[in-house]
Amino acid sequence: MQDLYFDLNYGKLYEAVESGVCEIFEFENNLGKVRHLFLKRKIPNLINGIQYYDLATPYGYGGPLMIEVLEENKNVVEEKFEEAFQNYCQQNNVVSEFVRFHPLFLNAQDFTKIYDVQHRRYTTGTNLQAHEDPVQAEFSKSTRRNIRNAIKAGVTVDISVNPKDLKNFQEVYYSTMKRNNADSIYYFNNQYFSDCLKLLGKHVVLTEVNYGSRTIGMGLSFIYNKSIHTHLSGTLEEYHHLSPAYLLQYALVVWGKENGYHLIHDGGGRTSDPQDKLFLFKKQFGKNTIFDYFVGHKIWNKEIYEELCKATIASEETDFFPAYRTVGAK
């Protein structure tokens, strides 16, 4: 496929994490194709003894993707895809769907008649293709200074592709999650990291920042075609004066440029606030690069959706979707 997030093995990586089964629905007619990867999840509450399901994009991005469709034919393909997918949902007891559209592919704009599409936030990254020296062009002045000072102090970096294990990374990553009081969803377990290498090993890049004999920062990223997606990272607090988080990004940019990659995509912040601290940190590495991130909602079975909301005492007016999975619903 064209990108990591459309790869079946990436979807399978999140089956255990999100308690679902990864499936791909493919639609094709004489005007083109639509390929749609999603996780099919059991809804805990039975309705009249019947098991129902909802769909969600695996952690990250994705959504339905038009392939080999001319611009003038997109509306027709969208309409025919909806008819076919509605039949799938009816036959498979699917009630609702939550889609995380891909910021780099702009696929949200092709499905606005099907889904309630909403702009969630901006994402950013480093454009390697457009600049001979992406560090100079994309990094902020203070970021470049931090990197120079760290290198002068003796900080070094190593990069490996398809590492044998992720044990050292896990230790650094977990310490960072604990320090930041991160939500439980970010505490990926041992099985997740084992599956990560098993399913996507050749796409895994491990970045390591060292100072003397200590590893003071590590980053786990994915390479796929011409893109690099940063995924998880961790640093040791007592070495923050050596800017390990900045060196992780710097090393990846230099390595990516040397190896012919076009873009590093870093994602967005934790919230939609333009002043979100994580987003502003990431923007230090992508002054000129920004993308729109959209999500989509769809209720495929309105009657059962309402029954599920009643069964869980959930208000359909909540911003959380689907409402019957709202935290605190009974």
C-alpha positions, 0 to 999 in steps of 0.5 A: 500500500501507499503508506504504513497506516493502510497496511494490514499488518499495521491494523493487526498490531492494534487488534489486541490494543483496541479489542477488535479484528482488523478487516479490509473492505474493498470496493471496485467499479469501472471508475476506480477503487476504494480500499477501507481498513478498520478494526471491527469491535464487539459492542459489550451490550447485546440488544435483544440477545444479538451481538452488534459491532462498531468500526474504528480506524486503528491508532493513528490515521487511515480511513477509506482511500480512493485509488485510481479515481479521476477527480470528476468521478469521485462523487459517483464512486463515493455514492456507490461505495456508500451503497456497498458499505451500507450493505456490508454493515447491515449484513455484519450488524455494524452500528457505527463508525469512527474514522481518523482520516490521513492528514497526508492523503487528504482522503477526508475530502472525498467522503464528506457526503458519507461521514460527518467530517470534522477538523480535529487539529493540525499535524506537522513534520519535517519536509526533507524533499523540499530542502537541501538542508532541512535542519536549516530550513525547518528547525527553529533557531533555538532548536538548532542551537540546542543541538549544536550545544549537545553535540559539542558536549559529546552527545552521540546518536545511533540509528538501527533499522529492524532492531532485534528487540525493543527492551531498552526502548521500553525501559526509557519509554515507560520511565517517560510515561510515568514521569508525565503521568500519561494516560493508560492508553499510552502504556503499550505492553510487552506483547505490543512491542513484540508484535511490532517487530513481528509484524512490521520489523522491516519498517521499524527505525530505532533512534538512540541518543547516548552520552558516555555509557548512558542511553539518554533518549530513544525514539521508535519510528516507522519507515514506509515508502518515502515517509517516516512516521515518528511513533513513540519516544522517551528521554531520561529527565536528569539529562534534559540539559543535553536536549536528547529529544532534540537530538532524536529528531535531528538524527532522524532528519539527517538519516532520512535525508541521506536515505532518500525519504521525503517527509517525517510526519510527527503528528499533532498535539494532545488537544485541538488547541493551537497552543498545545504544548506538544504541538508547539514542541513538534513545530520547532522541527517543522516551521513550514510544514503543516497538515489538516487532520480530520475525523469522521463519524457515521451511524450505520444503524440509527435504531440500534444506536439509540437502543445502545444509548438507552441501555448505557444511559448515554446522551446522544448529545455528547461530543464523544462518539459513539455515545454509548462508549462514553466513559461513565456510561452505565 
